[in-house]
């Protein structure tokens, strides 16, 4: 499983900064 997928499994309100960080890295 990709780290990005693992983060998405967590509540969006729990690590919003991580989601944004990973999303920016993905691009």
PDB file of N, CA, C, O and CB in Angstrom:
ATOM      1  N   UNK A   1       0.839  -1.203   0.000  1.00  0.00           N
ATOM      2  CA  UNK A   1       0.000   0.000   0.000  1.00  0.00           C
ATOM      3  C   UNK A   1       0.877   1.258   0.000  1.00  0.00           C
ATOM      4  O   UNK A   1       1.882   1.334   0.707  1.00  0.00           O
ATOM      5  CB  UNK A   1      -0.951   0.003   1.231  1.00  0.00           C
ATOM      6  N   UNK A   2       0.483   2.214  -0.788  1.00  0.00           N
ATOM      7  CA  UNK A   2       1.247   3.459  -0.844  1.00  0.00           C
ATOM      8  C   UNK A   2       0.976   4.307   0.402  1.00  0.00           C
ATOM      9  O   UNK A   2      -0.132   4.273   0.937  1.00  0.00           O
ATOM     10  CB  UNK A   2       0.895   4.253  -2.122  1.00  0.00           C
ATOM     11  N   UNK A   3       1.968   5.062   0.869  1.00  0.00           N
ATOM     12  CA  UNK A   3       1.791   5.956   2.018  1.00  0.00           C
ATOM     13  C   UNK A   3       0.615   6.897   1.810  1.00  0.00           C
ATOM     14  O   UNK A   3      -0.118   7.215   2.747  1.00  0.00           O
ATOM     15  CB  UNK A   3       3.065   6.763   2.267  1.00  0.00           C
ATOM     16  N   UNK A   4       0.445   7.342   0.552  1.00  0.00           N
ATOM     17  CA  UNK A   4      -0.647   8.261   0.225  1.00  0.00           C
ATOM     18  C   UNK A   4      -1.996   7.611   0.502  1.00  0.00           C
ATOM     19  O   UNK A   4      -2.906   8.250   1.029  1.00  0.00           O
ATOM     20  CB  UNK A   4      -0.562   8.703  -1.246  1.00  0.00           C
ATOM     21  N   UNK A   5      -2.119   6.333   0.141  1.00  0.00           N
ATOM     22  CA  UNK A   5      -3.371   5.596   0.374  1.00  0.00           C
ATOM     23  C   UNK A   5      -3.605   5.417   1.873  1.00  0.00           C
ATOM     24  O   UNK A   5      -4.733   5.515   2.355  1.00  0.00           O
ATOM     25  CB  UNK A   5      -3.338   4.211  -0.333  1.00  0.00           C
ATOM     26  N   UNK A   6      -2.525   5.155   2.596  1.00  0.00           N
ATOM     27  CA  UNK A   6      -2.629   4.952   4.042  1.00  0.00           C
ATOM     28  C   UNK A   6      -3.120   6.216   4.727  1.00  0.00           C
ATOM     29  O   UNK A   6      -3.941   6.158   5.643  1.00  0.00           O
ATOM     30  CB  UNK A   6      -1.276   4.526   4.627  1.00  0.00           C
ATOM     31  N   UNK A   7      -2.611   7.365   4.278  1.00  0.00           N
ATOM     32  CA  UNK A   7      -3.032   8.647   4.850  1.00  0.00           C
ATOM     33  C   UNK A   7      -4.498   8.902   4.553  1.00  0.00           C
ATOM     34  O   UNK A   7      -5.225   9.424   5.398  1.00  0.00           O
ATOM     35  CB  UNK A   7      -2.172   9.799   4.304  1.00  0.00           C
ATOM     36  N   UNK A   8      -4.934   8.537   3.358  1.00  0.00           N
ATOM     37  CA  UNK A   8      -6.330   8.776   2.986  1.00  0.00           C
ATOM     38  C   UNK A   8      -7.287   7.924   3.814  1.00  0.00           C
ATOM     39  O   UNK A   8      -8.462   8.265   3.953  1.00  0.00           O
ATOM     40  CB  UNK A   8      -6.537   8.492   1.501  1.00  0.00           C
ATOM     41  N   UNK A   9      -6.791   6.820   4.362  1.00  0.00           N
ATOM     42  CA  UNK A   9      -7.638   5.971   5.196  1.00  0.00           C
ATOM     43  C   UNK A   9      -7.899   6.617   6.553  1.00  0.00           C
ATOM     44  O   UNK A   9      -8.862   6.273   7.236  1.00  0.00           O
ATOM     45  CB  UNK A   9      -6.994   4.595   5.384  1.00  0.00           C
ATOM     46  N   UNK A  10      -7.030   7.561   6.940  1.00  0.00           N
ATOM     47  CA  UNK A  10      -7.215   8.266   8.205  1.00  0.00           C
ATOM     48  C   UNK A  10      -8.254   9.361   8.035  1.00  0.00           C
ATOM     49  O   UNK A  10      -8.496   9.817   6.918  1.00  0.00           O
ATOM     50  CB  UNK A  10      -5.882   8.858   8.707  1.00  0.00           C
ATOM     51  N   UNK A  11      -8.871   9.789   9.133  1.00  0.00           N
ATOM     52  CA  UNK A  11      -9.831  10.893   9.089  1.00  0.00           C
ATOM     53  C   UNK A  11      -9.173  12.129   8.494  1.00  0.00           C
ATOM     54  O   UNK A  11      -8.058  12.490   8.869  1.00  0.00           O
ATOM     55  CB  UNK A  11     -10.381  11.202  10.500  1.00  0.00           C
ATOM     56  N   UNK A  12      -9.869  12.774   7.564  1.00  0.00           N
ATOM     57  CA  UNK A  12      -9.301  13.941   6.897  1.00  0.00           C
ATOM     58  C   UNK A  12      -9.003  15.059   7.886  1.00  0.00           C
ATOM     59  O   UNK A  12      -8.134  15.895   7.639  1.00  0.00           O
ATOM     60  CB  UNK A  12     -10.246  14.442   5.815  1.00  0.00           C
ATOM     61  N   UNK A  13      -9.716  15.076   8.995  1.00  0.00           N
ATOM     62  CA  UNK A  13      -9.538  16.137   9.981  1.00  0.00           C
ATOM     63  C   UNK A  13      -8.377  15.832  10.921  1.00  0.00           C
ATOM     64  O   UNK A  13      -7.979  16.672  11.728  1.00  0.00           O
ATOM     65  CB  UNK A  13     -10.821  16.335  10.782  1.00  0.00           C
ATOM     66  N   UNK A  14      -7.840  14.619  10.805  1.00  0.00           N
ATOM     67  CA  UNK A  14      -6.764  14.217  11.718  1.00  0.00           C
ATOM     68  C   UNK A  14      -5.402  14.701  11.232  1.00  0.00           C
ATOM     69  O   UNK A  14      -4.603  15.216  12.015  1.00  0.00           O
ATOM     70  CB  UNK A  14      -6.745  12.699  11.877  1.00  0.00           C
ATOM     71  N   UNK A  15      -5.140  14.531   9.928  1.00  0.00           N
ATOM     72  CA  UNK A  15      -3.849  14.948   9.385  1.00  0.00           C
ATOM     73  C   UNK A  15      -4.025  15.717   8.086  1.00  0.00           C
ATOM     74  O   UNK A  15      -3.511  15.300   7.047  1.00  0.00           O
ATOM     75  CB  UNK A  15      -2.947  13.735   9.158  1.00  0.00           C
ATOM     76  N   UNK A  16      -4.750  16.843   8.128  1.00  0.00           N
ATOM     77  CA  UNK A  16      -4.988  17.628   6.915  1.00  0.00           C
ATOM     78  C   UNK A  16      -3.683  18.146   6.324  1.00  0.00           C
ATOM     79  O   UNK A  16      -3.556  18.277   5.106  1.00  0.00           O
ATOM     80  CB  UNK A  16      -5.924  18.798   7.214  1.00  0.00           C
ATOM     81  N   UNK A  17      -2.713  18.442   7.188  1.00  0.00           N
ATOM     82  CA  UNK A  17      -1.441  18.971   6.720  1.00  0.00           C
ATOM     83  C   UNK A  17      -0.632  17.887   6.013  1.00  0.00           C
ATOM     84  O   UNK A  17       0.084  18.164   5.051  1.00  0.00           O
ATOM     85  CB  UNK A  17      -0.642  19.554   7.887  1.00  0.00           C
ATOM     86  N   UNK A  18      -0.754  16.646   6.501  1.00  0.00           N
ATOM     87  CA  UNK A  18      -0.037  15.543   5.874  1.00  0.00           C
ATOM     88  C   UNK A  18      -0.617  15.228   4.506  1.00  0.00           C
ATOM     89  O   UNK A  18       0.117  14.925   3.565  1.00  0.00           O
ATOM     90  CB  UNK A  18      -0.081  14.304   6.762  1.00  0.00           C
ATOM     91  N   UNK A  19      -1.945  15.301   4.400  1.00  0.00           N
ATOM     92  CA  UNK A  19      -2.604  15.033   3.127  1.00  0.00           C
ATOM     93  C   UNK A  19      -2.162  16.055   2.090  1.00  0.00           C
ATOM     94  O   UNK A  19      -1.864  15.711   0.946  1.00  0.00           O
ATOM     95  CB  UNK A  19      -4.138  15.054   3.288  1.00  0.00           C
ATOM     96  N   UNK A  20      -2.125  17.312   2.507  1.00  0.00           N
ATOM     97  CA  UNK A  20      -1.701  18.385   1.604  1.00  0.00           C
ATOM     98  C   UNK A  20      -0.242  18.190   1.222  1.00  0.00           C
ATOM     99  O   UNK A  20       0.136  18.371   0.065  1.00  0.00           O
ATOM    100  CB  UNK A  20      -1.907  19.774   2.259  1.00  0.00           C
ATOM    101  N   UNK A  21       0.579  17.816   2.208  1.00  0.00           N
ATOM    102  CA  UNK A  21       2.004  17.618   1.985  1.00  0.00           C
ATOM    103  C   UNK A  21       2.248  16.494   0.986  1.00  0.00           C
ATOM    104  O   UNK A  21       3.026  16.649   0.044  1.00  0.00           O
ATOM    105  CB  UNK A  21       2.712  17.314   3.304  1.00  0.00           C
ATOM    106  N   UNK A  22       1.584  15.371   1.194  1.00  0.00           N
ATOM    107  CA  UNK A  22       1.733  14.222   0.306  1.00  0.00           C
ATOM    108  C   UNK A  22       1.186  14.524  -1.084  1.00  0.00           C
ATOM    109  O   UNK A  22       1.752  14.103  -2.093  1.00  0.00           O
ATOM    110  CB  UNK A  22       1.025  13.002   0.892  1.00  0.00           C
ATOM    111  N   UNK A  23       0.080  15.259  -1.122  1.00  0.00           N
ATOM    112  CA  UNK A  23      -0.538  15.605  -2.400  1.00  0.00           C
ATOM    113  C   UNK A  23       0.409  16.483  -3.214  1.00  0.00           C
ATOM    114  O   UNK A  23       0.524  16.327  -4.430  1.00  0.00           O
ATOM    115  CB  UNK A  23      -1.892  16.325  -2.178  1.00  0.00           C
ATOM    116  N   UNK A  24       1.086  17.408  -2.534  1.00  0.00           N
ATOM    117  CA  UNK A  24       2.012  18.306  -3.224  1.00  0.00           C
ATOM    118  C   UNK A  24       3.234  17.536  -3.699  1.00  0.00           C
ATOM    119  O   UNK A  24       3.780  17.829  -4.762  1.00  0.00           O
ATOM    120  CB  UNK A  24       2.435  19.468  -2.304  1.00  0.00           C
ATOM    121  N   UNK A  25       3.669  16.547  -2.911  1.00  0.00           N
ATOM    122  CA  UNK A  25       4.814  15.722  -3.301  1.00  0.00           C
ATOM    123  C   UNK A  25       4.447  14.840  -4.487  1.00  0.00           C
ATOM    124  O   UNK A  25       5.270  14.580  -5.365  1.00  0.00           O
ATOM    125  CB  UNK A  25       5.293  14.856  -2.117  1.00  0.00           C
ATOM    126  N   UNK A  26       3.198  14.385  -4.495  1.00  0.00           N
ATOM    127  CA  UNK A  26       2.723  13.504  -5.553  1.00  0.00           C
ATOM    128  C   UNK A  26       2.794  14.197  -6.908  1.00  0.00           C
ATOM    129  O   UNK A  26       3.076  13.575  -7.933  1.00  0.00           O
ATOM    130  CB  UNK A  26       1.291  13.049  -5.266  1.00  0.00           C
ATOM    131  N   UNK A  27       2.535  15.483  -6.885  1.00  0.00           N
ATOM    132  CA  UNK A  27       2.586  16.261  -8.117  1.00  0.00           C
ATOM    133  C   UNK A  27       4.008  16.761  -8.324  1.00  0.00           C
ATOM    134  O   UNK A  27       4.285  17.445  -9.309  1.00  0.00           O
ATOM    135  CB  UNK A  27       1.580  17.448  -8.074  1.00  0.00           C
TER     136      UNK A  27
END
